Amino acid sequence: MVRRVIEYMGADLSRIIEMAWEDRTPFEAIQREFGLNEAAVIRLMRQNMKASSFKMWRERVTGRKTKHLQLRSPDVIRAYCSRQYKRF
């Protein structure tokens, strides 16, 4: 079930935006963790970013193979870079 975008606040909202910006995190991972499909993530990003930042993000993820599991190479086995800093 897809939750409404406006229900996300604080840490969840920050994590969704962070996952959306990450090159190797597919939209399917966001859907699995937060219940937001790609269209809902796009709406959330549009609502919570400056117009110029949203435009830059859309250009970045449009056509990016690592953002979609079906387009991703089977050689990619993890969702983030091993050198990426994680706060968890």
KOLLUM-359008 format. One record per residue: residue in three letters; x, y, z of N, C-alpha, C, O, CB in turn. Coordinates in steps of 0.2 Angstrom, whole numbers, padded with zeros to 4 digits, always signed. Glycine has a CB too. Layout:
N
ALAXYZXYZXYZXYZXYZ/...
***
This chain:
88
MET+0004-0006+0000+0000+0000+0000+0004+0006+0000+0009+0007+0004-0005+0000+0006/VAL+0003+0011-0004+0007+0017-0005+0004+0022+0000-0002+0024+0000+0007+0020-0012/ARG+0008+0025+0005+0006+0030+0009+0007+0036+0006+0010+0037+0001+0011+0030+0016/ARG+0003+0041+0008+0003+0048+0005+0009+0051+0006+0012+0050+0012-0003+0052+0008/VAL+0012+0055+0002+0018+0058+0002+0019+0063+0008+0024+0063+0012+0020+0062-0004/ILE+0014+0066+0010+0014+0071+0015+0014+0068+0022+0016+0072+0027+0008+0076+0015/GLU+0013+0062+0023+0014+0058+0029+0021+0057+0031+0022+0056+0037+0010+0051+0029/TYR+0026+0058+0027+0033+0057+0029+0036+0064+0032+0035+0069+0028+0037+0055+0023/MET+0039+0063+0037+0042+0069+0040+0048+0067+0044+0050+0061+0045+0037+0072+0046/GLY+0053+0072+0045+0058+0070+0049+0063+0065+0046+0065+0066+0041+0057+0068+0056/ALA+0065+0061+0051+0070+0056+0049+0068+0052+0043+0072+0050+0038+0072+0051+0054/ASP+0062+0049+0042+0060+0046+0036+0060+0050+0030+0063+0047+0025+0052+0043+0037/LEU+0058+0056+0030+0058+0060+0024+0066+0061+0022+0067+0061+0016+0055+0067+0026/SER+0070+0062+0027+0077+0063+0026+0080+0057+0022+0084+0057+0018+0081+0065+0032/ARG+0078+0051+0025+0081+0045+0022+0078+0043+0015+0082+0041+0011+0079+0039+0027/ILE+0072+0045+0014+0069+0044+0007+0073+0048+0002+0075+0046-0003+0062+0045+0007/ILE+0074+0055+0004+0077+0059+0000+0085+0057-0001+0087+0057-0007+0077+0066+0002/GLU+0088+0055+0004+0095+0052+0003+0095+0046-0001+0099+0046-0005+0097+0050+0010/MET+0090+0041+0000+0090+0035-0005+0089+0037-0012+0092+0034-0016+0085+0030-0002/ALA+0085+0042-0013+0083+0044-0020+0089+0047-0023+0090+0046-0029+0077+0049-0020/TRP+0093+0051-0020+0099+0054-0022+0105+0049-0024+0109+0050-0028+0102+0059-0018/GLU+0105+0043-0020+0110+0038-0020+0110+0035-0027+0104+0033-0029+0110+0033-0015/ASP+0115+0035-0031+0115+0032-0038+0114+0024-0038+0110+0022-0042+0122+0033-0041/ARG+0116+0021-0033+0115+0013-0033+0109+0011-0029+0108+0005-0029+0121+0010-0030/THR+0105+0015-0026+0099+0013-0023+0093+0013-0028+0091+0019-0030+0098+0018-0016/PRO+0090+0008-0029+0085+0007-0034+0078+0010-0031+0077+0010-0025+0084+0000-0037/PHE+0074+0012-0036+0067+0014-0033+0064+0008-0030+0060+0010-0025+0063+0017-0039/GLU+0065+0002-0032+0062-0003-0029+0064-0004-0021+0060-0006-0017+0064-0010-0032/ALA+0070-0002-0020+0072-0002-0013+0068+0003-0008+0066+0001-0003+0080-0001-0012/ILE+0067+0008-0011+0063+0014-0008+0056+0011-0007+0053+0012-0002+0063+0020-0012/GLN+0053+0008-0012+0046+0005-0012+0046+0000-0006+0041-0001-0003+0044+0003-0019/ARG+0051-0005-0006+0051-0010-0001+0051-0007+0006+0048-0010+0010+0057-0015-0003/GLU+0055-0002+0007+0056+0000+0014+0051+0005+0016+0049+0005+0022+0063+0004+0014/PHE+0048+0009+0011+0044+0015+0013+0037+0014+0010+0032+0018+0011+0047+0021+0012/GLY+0036+0010+0005+0030+0009+0002+0028+0015-0004+0022+0016-0006+0024+0009+0007/LEU+0033+0018-0006+0033+0023-0011+0035+0021-0018+0041+0019-0018+0036+0030-0009/ASN+0031+0021-0023+0033+0019-0030+0037+0024-0033+0038+0030-0030+0027+0016-0034/GLU+0040+0023-0039+0044+0029-0042+0040+0035-0043+0043+0040-0041+0046+0026-0049/ALA+0034+0035-0045+0030+0041-0046+0029+0045-0039+0029+0051-0039+0023+0039-0049/ALA+0028+0041-0034+0027+0044-0027+0034+0047-0025+0034+0053-0022+0025+0039-0022/VAL+0039+0044-0026+0046+0047-0025+0047+0053-0028+0050+0058-0026+0052+0042-0026/ILE+0045+0053-0035+0046+0060-0039+0042+0065-0036+0044+0071-0035+0044+0058-0046/ARG+0036+0064-0034+0031+0069-0031+0034+0071-0024+0034+0077-0023+0024+0066-0030/LEU+0037+0067-0020+0040+0069-0014+0046+0073-0015+0047+0078-0012+0042+0062-0010/MET+0050+0071-0020+0056+0075-0021+0054+0082-0024+0057+0087-0022+0060+0072-0027/ARG+0049+0083-0028+0047+0089-0031+0044+0093-0025+0045+0100-0025+0041+0088-0036/GLN+0040+0091-0020+0037+0094-0015+0042+0097-0010+0041+0102-0006+0032+0090-0012/ASN+0048+0093-0009+0053+0095-0004+0060+0097-0006+0064+0098-0002+0054+0088+0000/MET+0060+0099-0012+0066+0102-0015+0065+0108-0018+0060+0110-0021+0070+0097-0019/LYS+0070+0112-0019+0070+0118-0023+0069+0116-0030+0071+0111-0032+0076+0123-0022/ALA+0066+0120-0034+0065+0118-0041+0071+0117-0045+0072+0112-0049+0061+0124-0045/SER+0077+0120-0044+0083+0119-0047+0086+0112-0045+0089+0109-0049+0088+0125-0046/SER+0085+0111-0038+0088+0105-0036+0084+0099-0038+0087+0093-0040+0088+0104-0028/PHE+0077+0099-0039+0073+0094-0042+0075+0093-0049+0076+0087-0051+0066+0096-0041/LYS+0076+0098-0053+0078+0098-0060+0084+0094-0061+0085+0090-0065+0078+0104-0063/MET+0089+0096-0056+0096+0092-0057+0095+0085-0055+0098+0081-0058+0101+0096-0052/TRP+0091+0083-0050+0090+0076-0048+0087+0072-0053+0089+0067-0055+0086+0076-0041/ARG+0081+0075-0056+0078+0072-0062+0082+0070-0068+0082+0065-0071+0072+0076-0064/GLU+0087+0075-0070+0091+0074-0075+0096+0068-0073+0098+0064-0077+0095+0081-0077/ARG+0098+0068-0067+0103+0063-0064+0100+0056-0065+0103+0052-0067+0105+0065-0057/VAL+0094+0055-0062+0091+0049-0062+0088+0046-0068+0087+0040-0069+0086+0048-0056/THR+0086+0051-0073+0082+0049-0079+0087+0044-0083+0092+0047-0085+0080+0055-0083/GLY+0085+0038-0084+0089+0034-0088+0095+0030-0085+0098+0027-0088+0091+0037-0094/ARG+0096+0032-0078+0101+0029-0075+0099+0021-0073+0094+0020-0070+0102+0033-0068/LYS+0103+0017-0076+0102+0010-0075+0102+0007-0068+0098+0003-0066+0107+0006-0079/THR+0106+0010-0064+0106+0008-0057+0100+0010-0053+0100+0007-0047+0113+0010-0054/LYS+0096+0014-0055+0090+0016-0051+0084+0011-0052+0079+0012-0049+0088+0023-0053/HIS+0085+0007-0057+0080+0002-0059+0083-0005-0059+0087-0006-0063+0076+0004-0066/LEU+0080-0009-0055+0083-0016-0054+0082-0020-0061+0087-0024-0062+0079-0020-0049/GLN+0077-0019-0065+0077-0023-0071+0082-0020-0076+0084-0024-0080+0070-0022-0074/LEU+0084-0014-0076+0090-0012-0080+0097-0013-0078+0101-0012-0081+0088-0004-0082/ARG+0097-0014-0071+0104-0015-0068+0107-0021-0070+0104-0026-0071+0103-0015-0060/SER+0114-0020-0071+0118-0026-0072+0118-0031-0067+0118-0029-0061+0125-0024-0074/PRO+0118-0037-0068+0118-0042-0063+0125-0042-0059+0125-0045-0053+0117-0049-0066/ASP+0130-0039-0061+0136-0038-0058+0136-0033-0052+0140-0034-0047+0142-0035-0063/VAL+0131-0029-0052+0130-0024-0046+0126-0028-0041+0120-0030-0041+0126-0018-0048/ILE+0129-0030-0035+0127-0034-0030+0125-0030-0024+0122-0033-0019+0131-0039-0028/ARG+0126-0024-0023+0124-0020-0017+0121-0014-0019+0122-0011-0024+0130-0019-0012/ALA+0118-0011-0014+0114-0005-0016+0118+0002-0014+0116+0007-0016+0108-0004-0011/TYR+0124+0001-0011+0128+0007-0010+0135+0006-0011+0138+0000-0011+0127+0010-0003/CYS+0139+0011-0012+0146+0010-0013+0150+0008-0006+0148+0011-0001+0149+0017-0016/SER+0154+0004-0007+0158+0001+0000+0161+0007+0003+0163+0007+0009+0163-0004-0002/ARG+0163+0012+0000+0167+0018+0003+0162+0023+0005+0164+0029+0008+0171+0021-0002/GLN+0155+0022+0004+0150+0027+0006+0149+0027+0014+0149+0022+0017+0143+0026+0003/TYR+0149+0033+0017+0149+0034+0024+0141+0032+0026+0137+0035+0023+0151+0041+0026/LYS+0140+0028+0031+0134+0027+0033+0133+0029+0041+0138+0027+0045+0132+0019+0032/ARG+0128+0032+0043+0127+0034+0050+0124+0029+0054+0123+0030+0060+0123+0040+0050/PHE+0123+0023+0052+0119+0018+0055+0124+0013+0059+0121+0009+0062+0114+0014+0051/
***
